[in-house]
Amino acid sequence: MSVDDDDTLREILALDTIAVVGCSTSETKAAHTVPKYMREHGYRIVPVNPYADEIFGRRAYDTLSEVEGDVDIVDVFRPTNEVPGIVDEAVGREEVDTIWLQLGITHDEAAQTAEEAGKRVVQDRCLRVEHQRLVE
């Protein structure tokens, strides 16, 4: 079952490093403004976008599997049909604690796969909105 209680969301928001799958170079898109906000609030953002070399002055990785270093949260800004593949990559990374699907993105089967692998899953919620509501 996806995380929906405030205490667990606060625990997740206490983590450090967020890999943003689908991070955008377009400053008008939520896939740019949300990670920018999180970065401005002390989080380490790791952009994942095969069409960008760099976002926020950091190397953009082509895939989650290629990301160097540890990742706590995988924040997904991709269409629902891509979620199972992203979850498979996240499950393959032992250190990943949480897979966060942004507003409008849900995939119950992929969420179940992640949870069975010991990952927490948040669906259909905005990371920035939850941070503003629970942390700021």
Number of C-alpha atoms within 10 A of each C-alpha: 11 16 15 12 8 12 11 12 18 15 9 21 20 13 15 16 20 24 26 26 24 20 29 24 18 11 10 9 11 17 22 20 17 19 25 18 14 18 17 11 12 10 17 17 23 29 32 29 21 13 13 15 15 15 20 15 8 11 15 24 23 17 15 23 14 11 17 9 8 15 23 22 25 25 27 25 23 17 13 14 11 13 21 17 11 21 23 16 16 25 21 14 16 13 14 21 20 24 27 27 26 22 16 12 19 20 16 14 11 19 24 17 16 22 17 11 14 14 21 22 25 24 21 14 16 18 21 20 12 15 18 9 11 13 12 7
